[in-house]
């Protein structure tokens, strides 16, 4: 197995675990605002640790600083529509909708990075979008009438896609750690600024301290997210933007598997609809998305 493929598969596995933890924290413990802020602030740990690898971040060009920071701002912004979507629907319906970002990256990379599009890319485009419509619908009758969750995730995916393409462009003349530093800084600073400007600092700190035992779940969730993002970043640096983004959409498959398993084994911890019709519909939709992902990767 190549190093690129290893990181490209580890990232969606971690994102799949993160999707289940996101749903648990959003439904039971934290609001959309608080979860978005704590996700952003957690990147301060990454930013603080990266200089110890010995890289001179002070030598970075203005382009790397500004573009990396802006990409981080976009990644922070995607949390608000994503967590709100999780509050409205099951994790196994929401997380697969990140697949829309692979389609958006494909189009953006074509125009700005010069990556070519072929027959399999267009076929994958159709399968991913059709699967996304299906997985976001509660019944087959309304499959082509996307609801609020679909549009929320479309916004989140757009922010994410632009950020990924910027990062891929920066990898052409900057090191992985250099880009990761300024991208993480953009995420963390954005979260801190929004928290201060919102005037909710006191309430936010109180809510975090009131988590008690769930605080360890939150720490696990943040560690999973950061490690997943770093793994994705390595894969993005080593491979094409569209291919790496496409494989990352396997997170929807992993979330589906974990969600179903937990619903059967730990119903008090995690609950999703597990009737035969619902499971078959989700399985079909995710199969279409995975097929589309692999078509794009050919």
N, C-alpha and C positions, 0 to 999 in steps of 0.2 A: 504494500500500500504506500502510495506517495505521501509526502508530508502535507501537501496541499489537500489531498482527499481526507486525510486523518482529521485535520482541523475543520474542513468543510462538513464533516459528519458529526464531530464532537459538538460543534456550535448548535445545530438544531436539536440535538439530544438535550443539551442544557436548557435551551429555550423551551423545549417541551415540558421539562420539569418546572421551569419558571412560570409557564402559563398556568399550571395547576396551582402553584403557590400564589400567583397573582390573584386568581379567582378566590381562593380561601381568604387572603388578607382583605381583598376589596369587599367581599360579602359580609365578613364577620368583624373586622377590626378597624379599617381605615377608609376614609373618604377618597374620592378621586383626587382631590387637591392634595391631601396629605401623602398619598401613595406616590403621586407624581413628584412631589418635593423630596421625599426621602429617597426616591430612586435617583434623582439628580444629585443630591448632596452626597450620596454614597461614593460618587466618583472622586470626591476630594481625597479619599484614601489612595486611589490609583495615582492621582496627580502627585500626591505627597511622596509616594514610593518610587515612582519612575526615575527621578534624578539620581537615585542611589545606584543605578546601573552604570553610572559614569559618563552618560552622554551629556554634552554641553548644549542645553536647550537655549542658552543665551545667544548662540550663534545662528539660530533659525532665521530664515528670511521673513520679511514682512508678509509676503504672500502666504507662506506656510502658517504663520501666526493667525492672520485674519481669516483665511479660508478654513483652517482647521477649527478655529473658534466658532465660526458661523455654522459649520457642519455639526458641531456639538450643540449649538442652540437649537437646531432643527431636531436633533435626536431627543433633546429634552422636551420639546414641544409635542412630540408624538405621544407622550404619556397621557395627556389629558383626554384626547378622543379615545385612546385605547382602553384606559381604565373605566371611562364612562360606558363604553360598549360592554365591558365585562360586567358592569353592574346591571345591565339589561338582559344579558343572554348567557348561556352556558359557555364554559371555556372551550369545549370541543367544537363550538360553532364560531367563536370569535378568533381564536388563535390561527386556525387555517386561513382566515382572511388576510393574514400577513402575506399570503401568496400573491396578492395583488401587487406587492412591491417588486416582485421579480419581473412582472410584466412592465411596470413603470421604469425599472432600472434598464430593462431591455431597450425601451424606446429612448430614454435619456442617453444611455451609453452609445446608441446608434448615432445620435445627433452631435454629441459633445466629445465622445472618445473614439469615434470612428469604428466601433465594433460592428461587424457585418451581420445582417439578418438573412436567414435562409428559410426554406420551406418548413423545416422542423420548428423553427422559432415561431412562425405564424401559427402552426398547428398547436404548439404548446400554449401560445397566447389564448387561443380559443378554448382549449381544455381547462386552463387555469381559471379563466374568467367564468366559464360555465360552472365549474366546480365551486367557485366562490359564491355564485348566485344560489346554487343548490344548498350548500352547507349553511348559508345564512338565513334560509327560509324554514319556517316551522312546518310548512305543509307544501306539497307539490303544486297546489292551485296557485299560490302566490309566489312561485319561484322566480318569475320575471318581473316582480314588483318589489324591488329591494327596499328594505325598511331602514330605520334609523341606524341600526348597527352597521349595515353595509356602508352607508355614507360616512359614518364616524371612522370606520377602519380605512376607507378610501383616503380620507384626510391624513390619518396617521401614516399610511403607506406612502403617500406623496412626500411628506416630510422626510421619512426614512430613506426613500429612494434617492432624493436629491443629495442627502447627506452621504450616502454610500458612494455615489458617483464622484462627489467632491473628494472623498477620501481616496478613492481609486486613482483619481487624477494626481493627487498629492504624492502618492506612492511612487510616481514616475520620477520624482526628483528629491524626495525626502525619505528618511528612514521610517520604519514602522513605529518605533518608540517616539520619534519626534511628532509624527502625526497623532499617535495615541495620546500624547501629553496634551496637546492643544485642543484636540477633540474632547477629551475628558474635562479639560479646564472650561470649555464652553458649556458643557452639560452642567457641571457643578456650579459655576458662577451664575448661570441662568436661573437655576433652582434657588440659589440664595437671594438673588435680586428679586425674584417674584415673591418669595416668602416675606422679605422685608417690606416691599411695596404694598403687599396685600394687607399688612397689619395683623396677620394671623400668627405671628411668631410664638406668642405665649400659648395660644390654644394648640398649636402644632406640637410644641415641646411637651405640653401636658398630655396630649393624646398618645405620643410615643412612649412616655413613661408609664402610662396606664395599660400598656400592652401586656405587661407581666410575662407569662409563659409564652405568649405568642411572639414576644420580642425575639426569641431564638429562631422562630420560623421566619421572621422578617430578615434576620441576619443571614439565614440560609438562602433566602430568596435573593438578597442583594449580592451575595457571593456567587450564586449561580448566574445571575445576570451579567456581572462584571466578567467572570471567566468565559461566559458564552460570547460576549462582545469581543473580548481579546482573541478568542479562538477564531471568530468570524473575521476579525481584522487581519490575522495572519493568513487566513485562506484568501481573503480579498487581495492581499498584497502578492500572493504567490500565483493566483489564477485570474481569470477574466471576471469583470464585475458582474456580467449577466449570469455566468455559470455559477459563481459562488453564491450570488443572491438566490438563484433557482434552487440549489441544494439546501439552502437554509430554510426553505419553505417546508422541508420535511418535519419541521417543528410541529406543524399541525397534526401530522400522523402520530408523532410521539405523545402529544397532548391528548389525543383521542384515546390512545392505548392506556395511558396513565389514568385518565379520567374514568374510563369504563372500569378498570381494575379497582380503583379506589371506591367507586360507587358500589361495587359488589362486596369488597372486602372491608371497607371502613365507611359505611353509610353515615355514621355520625360525624365524620370528618369532612366528607366530600359527597355531594349529591348531584347527580345528573339523571336525565331521563334515559332509561335503559330498556325500554320496550323494544320489541323486535323491529317494528316499522321504523322507529327513530334511529336505531343502530344501523339498519340497512341503508337508510337514506344518507346518514353521515358517512358510512363506509364507502358508499358509491361516490359521494362528492369528494372525499379525500383521495380516493383512487384516481378520480379524474384529475385532481390537482397534482398528485404525484406523477401521473403519466405526462401531464403537461410540463412539469418540472424537468423530467428526464428528456422530453422532446426538445426542450430549450437547451439542455446541456449537451445534446449530440453535436 
